[in-house]
């Protein structure tokens, strides 16, 4: 509608930087109608974040969770209730139990692929955990697979095997279409309800 667009940046490799982003948003933005958590990294070699966590887990899970918790008050203030909180997961998830021992701190046996799959499973867990605790009249919480899209990360890890960026509209759909406001605690694939890995529904694991 001709409104100005303002960008904010932060290094999700640092939890202090995430807190700084929250502080800046609180100073400059009155409320949030929609928060889409779409941070995602895939690293070709092991790395540890500034806070001592495995890189993929730090960026894909911890940073997003911290930012979300810090911005909940801004989501609750939206006049366009319910606010929409969206976590971008993936069809790439773990097939068995969650490897928490290596996911959090890294270690032998961790590969870029296993770290990414586990992080996206953890993102689904965060969705269900928060959906069970937040009032859906205030904030709905959903997750989705965005499709196989030719992002820089996909090109670096698998090559050009996805759809063009211009065709990747599933996040926009969930942020604007009726199901995103009417339902909470759901996972969508191609704009239709789906199921994440079995381990993500374990309430004890979500804790």
One Martini backbone bead per residue (centre of mass of N, CA, C, O) as a GRO file, in nm:
protein
  207
    1UNK     BB    1   0.052   0.065   0.013
    2UNK     BB    2   0.325   0.253   0.019
    3UNK     BB    3   0.492   0.163   0.241
    4UNK     BB    4   0.762   0.166   0.413
    5UNK     BB    5   1.079  -0.001   0.413
    6UNK     BB    6   1.244  -0.172   0.685
    7UNK     BB    7   1.559  -0.284   0.790
    8UNK     BB    8   1.690  -0.565   0.983
    9UNK     BB    9   1.990  -0.677   1.151
   10UNK     BB   10   2.149  -1.003   1.237
   11UNK     BB   11   2.357  -1.228   1.414
   12UNK     BB   12   2.266  -1.566   1.468
   13UNK     BB   13   2.549  -1.654   1.600
   14UNK     BB   14   2.436  -1.443   1.822
   15UNK     BB   15   2.251  -1.384   2.106
   16UNK     BB   16   2.318  -1.086   2.149
   17UNK     BB   17   2.219  -0.995   1.867
   18UNK     BB   18   1.927  -1.080   1.910
   19UNK     BB   19   1.872  -0.889   2.145
   20UNK     BB   20   1.937  -0.634   1.983
   21UNK     BB   21   1.706  -0.666   1.780
   22UNK     BB   22   1.477  -0.649   1.982
   23UNK     BB   23   1.542  -0.366   2.087
   24UNK     BB   24   1.509  -0.221   1.816
   25UNK     BB   25   1.215  -0.301   1.761
   26UNK     BB   26   1.097  -0.173   2.021
   27UNK     BB   27   1.181   0.122   1.938
   28UNK     BB   28   1.046   0.121   1.617
   29UNK     BB   29   0.801  -0.085   1.681
   30UNK     BB   30   0.474  -0.127   1.794
   31UNK     BB   31   0.417  -0.397   1.620
   32UNK     BB   32   0.316  -0.740   1.535
   33UNK     BB   33   0.155  -0.949   1.297
   34UNK     BB   34   0.419  -1.102   1.180
   35UNK     BB   35   0.627  -1.406   1.226
   36UNK     BB   36   0.904  -1.528   1.033
   37UNK     BB   37   1.095  -1.820   1.073
   38UNK     BB   38   1.388  -1.846   0.829
   39UNK     BB   39   1.631  -1.954   0.947
   40UNK     BB   40   1.916  -2.098   0.749
   41UNK     BB   41   2.174  -2.343   0.776
   42UNK     BB   42   2.459  -2.487   0.588
   43UNK     BB   43   2.747  -2.673   0.673
   44UNK     BB   44   3.052  -2.814   0.552
   45UNK     BB   45   3.156  -2.751   0.849
   46UNK     BB   46   3.241  -2.742   1.156
   47UNK     BB   47   3.082  -2.526   1.409
   48UNK     BB   48   3.096  -2.258   1.653
   49UNK     BB   49   2.952  -2.048   1.838
   50UNK     BB   50   2.977  -1.778   2.051
   51UNK     BB   51   2.811  -1.980   2.273
   52UNK     BB   52   2.894  -2.301   2.205
   53UNK     BB   53   2.730  -2.391   1.955
   54UNK     BB   54   2.613  -2.544   1.711
   55UNK     BB   55   2.557  -2.378   1.431
   56UNK     BB   56   2.281  -2.487   1.330
   57UNK     BB   57   2.138  -2.474   1.605
   58UNK     BB   58   2.184  -2.175   1.667
   59UNK     BB   59   2.031  -2.058   1.414
   60UNK     BB   60   1.771  -2.253   1.359
   61UNK     BB   61   1.684  -2.239   1.680
   62UNK     BB   62   1.782  -2.049   1.911
   63UNK     BB   63   1.748  -1.772   1.776
   64UNK     BB   64   1.445  -1.802   1.710
   65UNK     BB   65   1.342  -1.852   1.995
   66UNK     BB   66   1.446  -1.598   2.129
   67UNK     BB   67   1.310  -1.391   1.946
   68UNK     BB   68   1.023  -1.481   1.998
   69UNK     BB   69   1.010  -1.432   2.303
   70UNK     BB   70   1.090  -1.123   2.279
   71UNK     BB   71   0.820  -1.071   2.068
   72UNK     BB   72   0.542  -1.142   2.198
   73UNK     BB   73   0.440  -0.860   2.287
   74UNK     BB   74   0.416  -0.752   1.990
   75UNK     BB   75   0.207  -0.961   1.895
   76UNK     BB   76  -0.015  -0.893   2.114
   77UNK     BB   77  -0.048  -0.582   1.996
   78UNK     BB   78  -0.210  -0.648   1.767
   79UNK     BB   79  -0.501  -0.554   1.586
   80UNK     BB   80  -0.467  -0.832   1.399
   81UNK     BB   81  -0.635  -1.063   1.518
   82UNK     BB   82  -0.431  -1.292   1.494
   83UNK     BB   83  -0.128  -1.349   1.525
   84UNK     BB   84   0.156  -1.469   1.329
   85UNK     BB   85   0.344  -1.772   1.381
   86UNK     BB   86   0.630  -1.879   1.186
   87UNK     BB   87   0.784  -2.191   1.098
   88UNK     BB   88   1.055  -2.307   0.909
   89UNK     BB   89   1.093  -2.602   0.787
   90UNK     BB   90   1.103  -2.950   0.666
   91UNK     BB   91   1.133  -3.257   0.501
   92UNK     BB   92   1.403  -3.249   0.653
   93UNK     BB   93   1.424  -3.517   0.882
   94UNK     BB   94   1.417  -3.720   1.125
   95UNK     BB   95   1.358  -4.082   1.167
   96UNK     BB   96   1.411  -4.083   1.470
   97UNK     BB   97   1.574  -3.984   1.714
   98UNK     BB   98   1.696  -3.728   1.885
   99UNK     BB   99   2.038  -3.586   1.869
  100UNK     BB  100   2.114  -3.405   2.130
  101UNK     BB  101   2.415  -3.456   2.196
  102UNK     BB  102   2.510  -3.332   1.902
  103UNK     BB  103   2.330  -3.090   1.829
  104UNK     BB  104   2.424  -2.874   2.040
  105UNK     BB  105   2.767  -2.927   2.033
  106UNK     BB  106   2.853  -3.148   1.879
  107UNK     BB  107   3.057  -3.389   1.693
  108UNK     BB  108   3.092  -3.693   1.628
  109UNK     BB  109   2.897  -3.759   1.328
  110UNK     BB  110   2.853  -3.480   1.228
  111UNK     BB  111   2.665  -3.345   0.969
  112UNK     BB  112   2.517  -3.126   0.769
  113UNK     BB  113   2.264  -3.306   0.734
  114UNK     BB  114   2.203  -3.392   1.029
  115UNK     BB  115   2.187  -3.106   1.147
  116UNK     BB  116   1.957  -3.003   0.970
  117UNK     BB  117   1.740  -3.214   1.027
  118UNK     BB  118   1.734  -3.167   1.336
  119UNK     BB  119   1.665  -2.864   1.330
  120UNK     BB  120   1.386  -2.900   1.180
  121UNK     BB  121   1.264  -3.071   1.404
  122UNK     BB  122   1.293  -2.860   1.629
  123UNK     BB  123   1.108  -2.651   1.496
  124UNK     BB  124   0.853  -2.821   1.519
  125UNK     BB  125   0.859  -2.842   1.825
  126UNK     BB  126   0.828  -2.540   1.880
  127UNK     BB  127   0.552  -2.512   1.759
  128UNK     BB  128   0.399  -2.708   1.951
  129UNK     BB  129   0.486  -2.583   2.217
  130UNK     BB  130   0.363  -2.294   2.166
  131UNK     BB  131   0.072  -2.372   2.082
  132UNK     BB  132   0.009  -2.494   2.377
  133UNK     BB  133   0.067  -2.186   2.525
  134UNK     BB  134  -0.091  -2.014   2.323
  135UNK     BB  135  -0.335  -1.801   2.243
  136UNK     BB  136  -0.517  -1.822   1.946
  137UNK     BB  137  -0.650  -1.532   1.975
  138UNK     BB  138  -0.356  -1.400   1.965
  139UNK     BB  139  -0.170  -1.664   1.868
  140UNK     BB  140  -0.051  -1.830   1.599
  141UNK     BB  141   0.109  -2.163   1.537
  142UNK     BB  142   0.315  -2.249   1.256
  143UNK     BB  143   0.422  -2.480   0.998
  144UNK     BB  144   0.661  -2.548   0.719
  145UNK     BB  145   0.717  -2.639   0.392
  146UNK     BB  146   0.863  -2.444   0.127
  147UNK     BB  147   1.010  -2.620  -0.047
  148UNK     BB  148   1.209  -2.672  -0.331
  149UNK     BB  149   1.454  -2.423  -0.334
  150UNK     BB  150   1.683  -2.209  -0.513
  151UNK     BB  151   1.890  -2.152  -0.299
  152UNK     BB  152   2.198  -2.109  -0.186
  153UNK     BB  153   2.189  -2.359  -0.004
  154UNK     BB  154   2.093  -2.567  -0.211
  155UNK     BB  155   2.315  -2.523  -0.422
  156UNK     BB  156   2.550  -2.603  -0.219
  157UNK     BB  157   2.429  -2.900  -0.140
  158UNK     BB  158   2.252  -3.009  -0.428
  159UNK     BB  159   2.166  -2.808  -0.625
  160UNK     BB  160   1.948  -2.755  -0.910
  161UNK     BB  161   1.638  -2.905  -0.773
  162UNK     BB  162   1.437  -2.665  -0.784
  163UNK     BB  163   1.262  -2.389  -0.755
  164UNK     BB  164   1.209  -2.084  -0.808
  165UNK     BB  165   1.186  -1.815  -0.609
  166UNK     BB  166   0.921  -1.693  -0.746
  167UNK     BB  167   0.752  -1.975  -0.658
  168UNK     BB  168   0.785  -1.918  -0.342
  169UNK     BB  169   0.458  -1.903  -0.160
  170UNK     BB  170   0.394  -2.053   0.117
  171UNK     BB  171   0.451  -1.834   0.329
  172UNK     BB  172   0.249  -1.627   0.227
  173UNK     BB  173   0.003  -1.802   0.259
  174UNK     BB  174   0.024  -1.848   0.575
  175UNK     BB  175   0.030  -1.525   0.634
  176UNK     BB  176  -0.274  -1.472   0.471
  177UNK     BB  177  -0.443  -1.704   0.502
  178UNK     BB  178  -0.693  -1.847   0.684
  179UNK     BB  179  -0.545  -2.093   0.826
  180UNK     BB  180  -0.335  -1.913   0.989
  181UNK     BB  181  -0.582  -1.811   1.186
  182UNK     BB  182  -0.765  -2.079   1.247
  183UNK     BB  183  -0.489  -2.225   1.315
  184UNK     BB  184  -0.292  -2.443   1.537
  185UNK     BB  185  -0.031  -2.666   1.527
  186UNK     BB  186   0.065  -2.679   1.220
  187UNK     BB  187   0.150  -2.860   0.914
  188UNK     BB  188   0.274  -2.762   0.588
  189UNK     BB  189   0.228  -2.892   0.245
  190UNK     BB  190   0.137  -2.729  -0.013
  191UNK     BB  191  -0.112  -2.602   0.162
  192UNK     BB  192  -0.120  -2.871   0.337
  193UNK     BB  193  -0.171  -3.089   0.564
  194UNK     BB  194   0.072  -3.246   0.779
  195UNK     BB  195   0.363  -3.443   0.883
  196UNK     BB  196   0.595  -3.490   1.099
  197UNK     BB  197   0.808  -3.626   1.273
  198UNK     BB  198   0.745  -3.831   1.529
  199UNK     BB  199   0.933  -3.695   1.749
  200UNK     BB  200   0.784  -3.405   1.749
  201UNK     BB  201   0.528  -3.520   1.937
  202UNK     BB  202   0.703  -3.529   2.186
  203UNK     BB  203   0.657  -3.368   2.476
  204UNK     BB  204   0.918  -3.429   2.630
  205UNK     BB  205   1.108  -3.336   2.397
  206UNK     BB  206   1.004  -3.038   2.382
  207UNK     BB  207   1.135  -2.952   2.664
   0.00000   0.00000   0.00000
